[in-house]
């Protein structure tokens, strides 16, 4: 019995929703208190994914087939790292080398 062809948009949307839910569950299990902004961010992105299938409208902010914009993906990774207890990553500054 053959399966129906996979719908790429549905897969991407489902993967994004699962990532949001995993980040929220990880924070709850670890006892990490998400800020009000982070909780609102996760909730609003979930709502937009459920309603529209993607969480951003401007095509300049992300790939055409993506469910999350680039910055939404970065923020989601930051929330997941916070829940996992990993240090926050900021801009990497190269150590200055002394002039000879």
N, C-alpha and C positions, 0 to 999 in steps of 0.2 A: 504494500500500500504506500503510495507516494504522499509526501506531505506537501502542503501548499507552499508556494514560494514565500520566503521571509520578507516581511515589510521592514525595510531599513529604518524608516522614520519611527516606527513603533518600537523597534529595538533600542534606538538611541534614546527615545523618551523614557522607556522602561529602565534603562541603565542609569540615566540621570536621577530618576525618582528613587531607585534603589540606593544610589550613592548618598542622596540627601537623607534618606531614612537611616542608613548605616551610620552616618555622622551623628545624627540626633540620638540614636540608640547608644552609640559608643560614649557620648557625653553623659547620658543618663546613667549608664552602667558604671562609669568611672567616677561619678559624683561631681563632674565638672559643671560648674554653673556657667551656662552660655549667657552672654549679655543680652539685654532686651533686643538690641539691634540684630544680633545673630539669630535669635529665635524668630524674629519677624522676617528676616531674610529667608530662612529656610521655609517658613510657612508660605510666604508670598511666591517664592519660586515653585514650590509644590503646586500651589493653586494655578499658576500660569501654565505649568507643564500639563496639568490635568485638563485645563480648559482649552489651551491653544496648541499643545503639542511641543512647544518650545517656550523658553522663558525670556526671549528678547526679540525685538522687532527689527532693529536696525541691522541690515546685512553687513555693515562695516565693522560691527562689534564681534563677529564670530563667523565660523564656517557655515556655508549654506545648509549642510545636513546636520549641524550640531543642535543639541537641545539647550545647551547653556552657552552663554557668551564666554569669551576668554577670561574676563575679569570675574564672572560668576564662578567659573571653574577654579580660579586661583583662590577665591574666598572660601569655597567649599573645601579645598585642600587645607587651608589654614584652620578651619573649624575642626576638621578631622584630626589634624595634628594636635590641636589644643586638647581634644578629647583623649587622644592617645598619650598625652603628657610629653610630647616632643617639644623642643624649643621652637619658638617662632622664628621663621627665616625672614630676614630683611634683605635689603640690598647688600650685595657682597662688595666690600671695599678691599681692594688689594692692599696688602701691607706695603708701606712706603719703603723703598730701598734707599739707603743713605748714598748721597752723591760722593763719589770718590774724588 
